[in-house]
Amino acid sequence: MIGDGDGGWGARAVRAVRGHPAPVTYGVMILCCVVFVTGPVSGLSPAHGTGERLLAAQEAHFARWGVVPAELFRGSPRAALTPATALFVHGGWLHLLGNMLFLHVFGAMTERRLGRLRFALFYLGCGYLALLAYAAAHATSEQTLVGASGAISAVLGAFLYLFPGARVTSLFPFLFFLPLRLPAWVVLPFWAALQWLAASRAGQGPGVAYLAHVAGFCLGFLYAWVRTAGSGRRAARVKAPATAPEGEDP
């Protein structure tokens, strides 16, 4: 889904970070998958039973590891940890696979640019704050919130700032799912705008936590901006590799 830009510093920025390992990104993906497959939501483990027993196990699983806004602001130390634990819990197969696809596409390059430790702290911190922002906006809600979407939205925001010229292959339903390769500065702000519109219309019931997406995206973009400005490299966001001699593949 990600390709080089059509020349210029956008393409060089992409090539500059390719080929380097991204253990944090893939470690998070593996952990999320293990938690899901071994938990009651996947329905694969016979230990959780079937029918009503399985449903009860799923509800208990979400209540234990997910964010319940009303409980979070009652001062419970256990509840204060749930915006972190909820990042590794998902509500179904589509929820898991969609999040892991976005993390795979955008996380590896962002991690390589930020560095492993910094990316790990960035992912957890922004993810925590994104879920906290959603909970604060729905402080009386008893609905459980789970998923890595807030943290992954932060990755998208950081990616937009760090690699605005990178090409993103996107499918647009209103264009009959025609695949188009567009710069990140076109695709990702459009995605963020859709999340904002959806958040303004969403209620407090079960569904997608669009507000957490918006909060995470803004946090990620601001972090990348502050980080880059602080390093004194505002104009050159990624150091381009040395020009390869003629006949070599850069």
ABEGO torsion letter per residue (X at the ends): XBBBBBEEAAAAAAAAABGBBBAAAAAAAAAAAAAAAABAAAGABAAAEBEAAAAAAAAAAAAAABBBAAAAAAGBAAAAAAAAAAAABBAEAAAAAAAAAAAAAAAAAAAAAAEAAAAAAAAAAAAAAAAAAAAAABAABABBBBEAAAAAAAAAAAAAAABAABBBBBBBAAAGGBBBBBBAAAAAAAAAAAAAAAAAABBABBEBBAAAAAAAAAAAAAAAAAAAAAAGAAABABBBBBBBBBGBBX
